[in-house]
Amino acid sequence: MSYYRYPYEMRKLIYTANIIESVNSVLRKVTRGRKVFPSEESLSKSVYLAIRGLEKKWGGRKIKDWGIIYAQLKELYEGRI
């Protein structure tokens, strides 16, 4: 419930930027297609390439309403930002 204490814009950013879930989803897609990998190295390569793809996808990502969110963060965490 502490999630709802934040303003709407911040909640939306927290919700849509759940990086851990996104990474896990991509890794599941990579490993789901193949039940058996020929070697540990081939598994490592597949995971590495999947993560590289994520880096390209997230590269120039802009945060919508960042000015509003930044102002709210300054107000909520006065003296820290």
GUDREN-75545 format. One record per atom (N, C-alpha, C, CB): residue in one letter; x negated, y negated, z negated. Coordinates in pm, whole numbers, padded with zeros to 5 digits, always signed. Glycine has a CB too. Layout:
N
AXYZ...
This chain:
81
M-00081+00120+00000M+00000+00000+00000M-00086-00127+00000M+00092+00001-00120S-00212-00116-00038S-00296-00235-00038S-00316-00288+00104S-00431-00205-00102Y-00296-00204+00203Y-00305-00242+00344Y-00207-00355+00375Y-00277-00120+00434Y-00090-00352+00315Y+00014-00451+00343Y-00009-00584+00271Y+00148-00397+00304R-00110-00593+00190R-00143-00721+00125R-00209-00818+00222R-00235-00698+00004Y-00266-00763+00330Y-00334-00846+00428Y-00233-00906+00526Y-00440-00765+00504P-00267-01022+00584P-00180-01083+00685P-00166-00991+00807P-00235-01221+00728Y-00063-01013+00884Y-00031-00928+00999Y-00149-00913+01096Y+00089-00984+01073E-00214-01023+01133E-00323-01019+01230E-00437-00929+01181E-00376-01160+01258M-00468-00939+01052M-00575-00856+00996M-00533-00709+00993M-00612-00903+00854R-00408-00682+00960R-00360-00543+00958R-00368-00482+01097R-00214-00536+00906K-00331-00561+01196K-00336-00513+01333K-00479-00481+01374K-00274-00617+01429L-00573-00565+01335L-00714-00540+01366L-00763-00414+01296L-00800-00661+01324I-00729-00397+01171I-00771-00278+01097I-00712-00153+01161I-00728-00288+00948Y-00587-00158+01197Y-00519-00042+01253Y-00576-00004+01389Y-00370-00070+01265T-00596-00102+01476T-00640-00073+01612T-00789-00048+01620T-00603-00185+01703A-00864-00083+01521A-01009-00066+01525A-01054+00054+01442A-01078-00192+01477N-00971+00154+01431N-01009+00270+01353N-01107+00354+01433N-00884+00353+01313I-01233+00317+01422I-01339+00375+01502I-01359+00523+01472I-01469+00300+01478I-01349+00561+01348I-01374+00700+01311I-01275+00793+01381I-01365+00719+01159E-01149+00757+01381E-01048+00840+01448E-01074+00846+01598E-00907+00785+01422S-01115+00736+01655S-01143+00732+01798S-01260+00822+01834S-01171+00588+01842V-01367+00814+01757V-01485+00898+01782V-01449+01045+01767V-01601+00860+01686N-01378+01079+01661N-01337+01218+01641N-01251+01268+01756N-01261+01233+01509S-01163+01186+01806S-01077+01224+01917S-01160+01255+02041S-00976+01114+01947V-01256+01170+02071V-01341+01191+02189V-01424+01318+02173V-01434+01069+02211L-01478+01339+02054L-01559+01460+02032L-01474+01586+02040L-01629+01453+01896R-01350+01579+01994R-01260+01695+02006R-01233+01726+02152R-01127+01669+01932K-01212+01622+02234K-01188+01643+02376K-01308+01710+02443K-01157+01510+02446V-01427+01668+02405V-01548+01725+02464V-01564+01872+02425V-01673+01646+02420T-01541+01904+02300T-01565+02041+02253T-01446+02133+02275T-01601+02038+02106R-01327+02080+02293R-01208+02163+02310R-01213+02237+02443R-01082+02077+02302G-01264+02172+02546G-01269+02233+02678G-01359+02354+02684G-01315+02132+02778R-01461+02356+02603R-01555+02468+02599R-01556+02527+02460R-01698+02423+02641K-01521+02651+02451K-01521+02718+02321K-01662+02763+02282K-01426+02838+02322V-01742+02796+02384V-01878+02844+02358V-01975+02762+02441V-01891+02996+02392F-02078+02711+02376F-02184+02639+02444F-02303+02733+02457F-02222+02508+02368P-02374+02731+02571P-02487+02822+02591P-02598+02806+02487P-02544+02801+02728S-02614+02683+02439S-02719+02660+02338S-02680+02540+02252S-02858+02636+02406E-02751+02525+02144E-02727+02410+02057E-02763+02281+02129E-02809+02423+01925E-02863+02290+02215E-02905+02172+02291E-02795+02125+02386E-03034+02203+02370S-02723+02218+02448S-02615+02179+02540S-02501+02112+02464S-02562+02302+02617L-02472+02159+02344L-02371+02094+02260L-02416+01953+02223L-02344+02177+02132S-02541+01939+02183S-02595+01807+02147S-02588+01711+02265S-02741+01819+02098K-02620+01761+02384K-02615+01676+02504K-02472+01630+02532K-02671+01750+02625S-02378+01722+02521S-02237+01687+02546S-02189+01580+02448S-02148+01812+02535V-02222+01596+02321V-02182+01498+02219V-02250+01364+02246V-02218+01550+02078Y-02379+01369+02279Y-02454+01247+02310Y-02390+01170+02425Y-02599+01280+02343L-02358+01242+02533L-02299+01177+02650L-02161+01120+02620L-02289+01275+02766A-02084+01189+02536A-01953+01138+02497A-01967+01008+02419A-01876+01243+02414I-02062+01003+02328I-02084+00882+02248I-02135+00768+02336I-02184+00910+02133R-02220+00799+02432R-02267+00695+02526R-02149+00637+02604R-02372+00754+02623G-02055+00723+02642G-01936+00676+02712G-01855+00580+02626G-01849+00793+02754L-01846+00611+02496L-01775+00521+02404L-01845+00386+02394L-01765+00585+02265E-01977+00387+02390E-02051+00261+02381E-02022+00173+02502E-02203+00288+02371K-02016+00233+02620K-01985+00155+02741K-01843+00102+02735K-02005+00242+02868K-01751+00186+02687K-01610+00147+02680K-01590+00031+02583K-01523+00266+02637W-01659+00033+02469W-01641-00070+02367W-01733-00189+02388W-01665-00012+02231G-01819-00187+02487G-01921-00287+02511G-01880-00431+02489G-01969-00274+02646G-01804-00487+02579G-01769-00628+02572G-01632-00653+02514G-01778-00690+02706R-01593-00574+02421R-01459-00583+02363R-01440-00713+02284R-01431-00462+02273K-01335-00783+02315K-01304-00907+02244K-01190-00881+02147K-01268-01022+02343I-01194-00949+02035I-01091-00932+01932I-00986-01041+01950I-01152-00936+01789K-00863-00997+01972K-00752-01091+01991K-00724-01165+01860K-00624-01016+02040D-00700-01293+01870D-00667-01379+01755D-00780-01387+01653D-00541-01329+01686W-00905-01378+01698W-01018-01379+01605W-01024-01507+01523W-01148-01360+01681G-00991-01621+01581G-00993-01748+01508G-00899-01745+01387G-00954-01863+01602I-00780-01691+01407I-00682-01681+01298I-00733-01584+01192I-00544-01634+01352I-00783-01469+01237I-00832-01366+01143I-00949-01420+01062I-00874-01237+01219Y-01040-01491+01128Y-01156-01546+01058Y-01113-01647+00951Y-01252-01613+01158A-01016-01731+00984A-00966-01829+00888A-00902-01758+00768A-00863-01923+00955Q-00828-01651+00794Q-00766-01574+00685Q-00871-01507+00598Q-00670-01470+00742L-00974-01454+00661L-01083-01391+00584L-01154-01494+00495L-01184-01324+00678K-01178-01614+00551K-01241-01719+00471K-01158-01755+00350K-01265-01842+00556E-01027-01759+00369E-00938-01793+00260E-00931-01681+00156E-00799-01824+00314L-00921-01558+00202L-00910-01443+00111L-01040-01417+00034L-00872-01318+00190Y-01152-01434+00104Y-01283-01403+00045Y-01369-01527+00035Y-01355-01295+00127E-01314-01627-00027E-01381-01756-00043E-01517-01736-00112E-01292-01854-00125G-01619-01797-00054G-01753-01787-00110G-01832-01669-00059G-01744-01780-00259R-01768-01575+00009R-01838-01459+00064R-01866-01476+00214R-01757-01332+00040I-01780-01551+00282I-01795-01567+00427I-01840-01708+00454I-01663-01534+00502
